[in-house]
Amino acid sequence: MTVVEASAASSGSAASVRSWKQVGAVYTAGLLQGLALVTFPAASGVFTDPHAHGLSNAEYGVMFAPQTVLAVTAALFGGRFARRWGEKRVLLLGLGADLASMALLVSSRFALGSHAAAFACLLGATALMGIGFGLTIPVVNALAASLFPRRVDVAVLALNALLGLGTALAPVFVALFVGLGIWWGLPLTVGGLLAALILWTASLPLGADRRDTSRDVGEVESNWRASLSRRFWLFATFALCYGIVETLNGNWAILYMKGVLGAPAGLASVALTLFWAAATAGRVLFAGIDRWLPGPSTFRLLPWVIALAFVSTAFVPSSTPGLGTAAFGLAGLGCSALLPLTISLGRQDASPGHLIACYQAGYGLAAFGIAPLRDHAGLGLRPLFGGAVAIALALAALAAAIVGAGRGDTRSHTAPANSS
C-alpha cells in the first residue's frame, strides 16, 4: 500500500467514524426528546393530585398552552436560524431548552407549598419544552434525511421510532419513580442525559456537509409564499389533524383510563405505555417492510386504524378497563408512521419546520381545548373520543388526496419524457 493509499484509507476511516458519531448524536437527540416531551403528560397523575401540584382539569389543559405557542413559533423560525447559525447551533439551542425545562420541572417540587408558584414553574417548564421541541425535531429530521439521502423515508422513520421509544419509556419511568416516592427522578435523569448529549454534540462537526440540502430547504422556506400550493395545504392540514388525534390519546389516556373506565393508576400508565410502544413498534415495522408496503400505501392505511381505535375506545365498558389498554395500543399503531411519513412525503412541498408547526397547533387544540369542552360544554371524554372518529376519517380523506395528487404529478412529469 502506497503512502497516498494509506492516507486515503485513514481519512476514509476517520470520515466513517465521524459520520457514525453524527448519526449517534442525531438519533440520540430523538430518543431524549421523546423522553422529555412525554414526561409531562406521563406525570399527569402527579400534577392533578391534590397532595402534589393539585391542578384542576382546566389548569392541566392550560399548562400546555405555552408549549404549543412556543413550539409553533420555534418550528417556523428554526429554518431561518439554521441558515444563519447552522444546524448544529440550532440543535444545541433546542437541547439546551429541553435541559432547562427539566430543571424547572424538578424545581417545581420545592414550590408545592404555593399553588401559584408551582403552577408557574410548570408553565415555564412547558414553555421551554415547546422551544426545545420546535427547534430540535425539524433539524434532526432534516439531518437524518441528509445522513441517509438514498433512503430518506426509512431514515426519518427510524429517527421517529427512537423518538417513539422515548415517549413509550417515559410513562414506565414515571410509574417507577412515583412508586419510589420520587416522581422528579425522571426529569432529573433526563436532564443529566441531555447535558451529556449537549457536550458530545458540541464536539462534532454536525451539519458541516449539508450545504446543498440546506439550500434546498432554504429555498422552500424563503419562498414559502410561492410554495403554498394545494399540496402544501393538504400536508399542513394533515399534520394539524394528526396532532389532534395523537395528543388526544397521548395526553388524555391516563385520565380517560382512571376517570372514565375506573382503572387503577398502574393500569392507566400501562395504557399510555402501550400507546407509545405501539407507535414505536409500528415505525420500526413499517420501515422494515417498506419494500413490500411502500410509504404512500402505509400513509393511506393508518388513518383507518386510528378510526377503528377511537371507536373501540369509546365503546369499552367501564367494567373491563383492560380492553382500554388494547384500544390505546391500537391507536398507537395507527399513529405510528404518519408524522414521519408526512415529513418525508411532503419534503418537496413543505419544510419540516412548517409541518411540525402545524402538528404542534393540533397538539395545542387537543391539549388545552379538551378541558373547556368538558367544563363548559359538559362533554365527557367518552363522547369526545367517539367524536374524534370524524377527525380520523378526515385524515383518511386527506391521505388519499395527497397520494393521488402525488401520482398525478409523477405522471405529468414523466409523460413528456415518454412521448419524446
N, C-alpha and C positions, 0 to 999 in steps of 0.2 A: 504493500500500500504506500503510495506516494505521500509526501507532506501535504499536498493540496487535497488528496482524497481523505487523509486523516482529519484535516481541518474541516472539510465539508461534513464528514461523519460526526465530528464533535459538535459542530454548530447545529446539525440536524437533530442530534440527541438533546442538545440544550433547548432547542426550539420545542421539541416534543414534550420535555419536562415542563417548560414554561406554559405550553398550551394546556397541559393537564392540570397544572396549578390553577390556571384561569378557569377551566371547566369546574374544578372543585370549588373555587370561590363563588362562582355564579350559582351553581346548583345548591351549595350550602346556604347561600343567601335566600334561595327559595324556600328551603326547609325551615329555616329560622323565622322567616316572615310568616309562614303558616302558623308556627307555634305561637308567635307573639300576637298575631291577629285574633286567633280564636281563644286566647287566654281570657278575653273579656266576656264573650257570651258563655264560655265554659264555666266561668265563675259567677253566672247569673244568680245561682242559689245563694252565694255569699253576699252579693250586692243587695238582694231583696230580703235577706234575713234580718228580722227586727233586732237581733242581738249583734249584728255586724254593722253594715252600712245602712240598712233599713230603708232602701229605696222603694218608692211606690211604683206601680206599673208605669205611670206616666213619666216619672223620673228615670226609670230604667230605659225607656224608649228615647227620651231626650238626651240621655248620656251619649248616644251615638250620633247626635246631630253635628257636633264639631268635627268628628271623624269624617263624616260624609262630605261636609263642605270643603274641608281642607284636603281630603283625598282627591276630590274632583279638581280642585284648583291646582294641586301639585301635579296631577297627571297631565293636565292641559299645558302647564308651563314646563314640565320636565324635559320635553324635547328641545325647547329653546335653551334651557340650561345646559343640556348635554352638548349642543352645538357650540355653546360659548365656553363652557368649562371642561367638557369632556365627560364621557360616560362614567369613568372611574370616580370622579369627584361627586357626581350626582348620586352614584350608588353609595358612596361613603356618607353623604349627607342624609340619604334615606335611612341607612342603617343606624346612623347617629341619632336620628329622630326616634327610631324604634327603641334604642337603648334608653333614651331619656323618658320615653313613655313607660317602659318597665320600671324605671327608677321612681317615677311619680306614682305609679300604681302601688309599689311596695310602700312608699311613704304614706299612702292613704291609711294604712293600718295605725299610724301614730295620731291620726286625726279623728278616730272613731268617737271620741267624746263630743265632738261638734259635728252635727249632721251637715251643716252648710260647708264646713271646711273639708269634710270627707268627700262630699259631692263635688266640690270644686276641684279636688285632686283627681277625681275620676274624669271630670270633664277635660281637664288639662291633659291627662294621660291619653284619652281617646283622640283629642286634637292632635297630639304628637304622633299617635299611631296613624292617623289619617295622612299626615305629611309623609311619614315613613313608607306607608303602603303606596301612596300615589307616586312617589319618586322611585321606589325600588322595583315594583312589579313591571312597569313598562320597560325599564332599562335592562332588567335581567332577561325578559322575554326577547328583546332585541339582541342582546349579547348571545343568548343561546342560539338564536337563528343564525348569527354570524359565525359562531364556532362550528356549526354543522350546516353549511349552506346547501348541501345536496339533499338533506333530509330535514327540512325546516319543520314540517308538521310533527315528525317524531321527536325532534329536539325540544320543541315547545311543549308537547305532551309530556315528555319525560320531566322537564322542569316543573310543570304544574302537578305532576304526580308527586314530586318531592314536596311541593307546596301543600298538596293534599295530605301527604303523610304527616306534615307538621300540624295541620288542622285536626287530623284524626288523633294524634298523640296528646294534644292539649287537654281534652276532657279527661283522658286517662290520668294524666299527671295531676290535674286539678283535684280529681277524686282522691288520688293517693295522698296529696299534701293536705287536703281537707281532713282526711281520715287521721293524719298525724297531728292535726291541730295547727298546721302552719300553711294556710291557704296561699300565703305570699311566697311560698317556696318556689313556685313555678316562675313567676316574673323575675325573682332573684336569679334563678338558674338561667333563664333565657337571657337576662341581661348580661350575665357573665360570658355566655357563649357569643353573644353579639359583640361584646368588647374584644374577645379573641379574634372573631372574624374581621372586625374593622382593622385590627393591627396586621392581620395576614393580608387582607386585600390591599392595604396601603403600600405593601412592599412589592406588589405585582404590577406589570405594565399592562393593566387591563384596558381593553378597548383600543390599544395602540394601532391595531391593524384594521380598524373599522372605517376608514375614511370614505371608501366608495359607498358602503351600505349606509353610513351616516348621511351622506349626501342625498341618497335616495329617500331616506326617511325625512330629511330636512326639506326636500322639495315638496313632499306631501303636506308637511305641517306649514311651511311658509306660504304655500299656495292653497291653503285649505278652502278659501272661498271658491276657487275654481274647481276644487275636487269634491264639492258637496253634490255628488251625483245621486241618482236613485239608489245605487248600491251602497253608497255611504250611509244614507238614511236607513236602509234595510239593516245594515250591520249595527248601526248606532241604536236603533230601536230594539234589535235582538239583544244587544248587550244590556240595555236598560231592563227589559223584561226578565232576562236571565238573572240579573242582580236581585230582582224582587223574589223570584222563586227560590233561589239559593239561600237568601237571607231569611226568608220565611221559615225555612227548615233549620238553617244553622243557628239563628238567634233565638228562635222560639220553641225549639224541640223540647228542651228541658222543662220549660213552663207548660207546654202542652201535655207532656207526659205526666207531670205532677198535678197540674190544675184540672185537666180535662179527664185524664184516664186514671188519676189517683195512684200513680206509680210511686214507689219509694225513690229516694234520691239516687240510690245506686243504679236502679234500672233506668232512670231518666238519663243518667250520664252514659249508660251503655247505648241508649238510643242515639245520642249525639255522636258518640264514638263510631257507631255503625254507619251513620250518615257520612262522616268524613272518611272513614276507612273504605267504604264502598266507592266514594268519589275517587279516592286514590287508586284503589284496585282497578276501577274502570279505566282510568287514564293509562295505567300500565297495560291492561288488556287490549285496549283499542290501539295503542301504539304498537303492540306486538302483532296484531292481526291486520295491520294497515294494508298489507298486500292483498288480503282476501276481502276485507271490508274497508274500502277507501274512506278517507276523511269525510268527503261530501255525503256518502251514504250514512255514516255514523251520525253526522250532523242532522240529517233528516229523521233518523230513527229515535234519537234520545228524547226529544220533547214529548213523544207519545209515552215513553216510560215514566216521565215526570207526571204526566196527566194521570196515568194509572196509579202512581204513588199517592197523589193528592186524594183521589177517590178512595183509596184504601185507608189512608189516614183519617179521613172524615167519617168513615163508617166503622172504625174499630170500636167494639163495645167497651165500655168502661170496666166491665168485668174481666176482660182479657188484655191488660196493658202490654203483655209480652208481644202481642201482634203489632202493637205500635212501633216497637223497635224494628220489626221486619219491614214495616211500611217506610220508616225513615231510612233504612238501608237501601230499599228500592229507589227512594228519592235520590240518595247519594249516587247510585249507579246512573240514574238518568241525568244528573247534573255533571257527571264526571268529566267528559271530554268537551263539553260545549264551550266553555270560556276559552281554553287553549285553541280549539278549532276556529272560534270566532276571530281570534288574533291572527292565526296563520292563514286562514282562508281570506281574511279581509285585509291583508297587509298591503295589497295594491290599491285599496280604496280608502283606507283609514289607518292612521298611525296607532300603535299600541296605546299611546297616551290618551287619544280620543276615546278609544274603546273602553279603556279602564275607567275613564271619567264617567262614561255612560253607565258602566257596570256599577260604579260607586253611587251614582244617582239612584239607581234601582235599589241598591243596598240601603240607602238612606230612607227611601219610601217605605221599605218593609221594616227597617229597624225602629224608626220612631213614628211611623204612620199607623202602626197597628194599635198602639196604646189609645190614641184618641177614638179610634173606631170602637174599641172595647168600652172605654169610659163614657163617651158621649153618645155614640150611636147604639150602644147596647149590644153590639155584636160579640159573640163568643169566639174563641179560637177555632172551634169545630166548624161553624159555618164559614169562617174566613179561609180555612184550609180547603173546604169544599169549593168555595168560590174561586180559589186560585187555579182550579182546573181550567178556567177560561183563559188565564194567562199562559198556561202550558199549551193550550190549543193555539193561541196566538203565536207562540214560539214555533210550533209545527208549521203554521202557515208561512211565517217569515223564513224559516229554513228552506221550505220548498221554493219560495220565491227567489232566495239568494242562490241556491244551487241551480235553479232553472235559468236565472239571469247569467250565471257564470258559464253555463253550457252555451247559451246564446252568444255570449261574447267570444267564446272559443271558436264557434262555427263561423262567426263573421270575420275573425282574423285569419282562419285557415282557408276560407272559400277563395279569395283571390289567388293564394298560392296554388291551390288545386287547379283553378281554371287556367293558370299560366303553364 
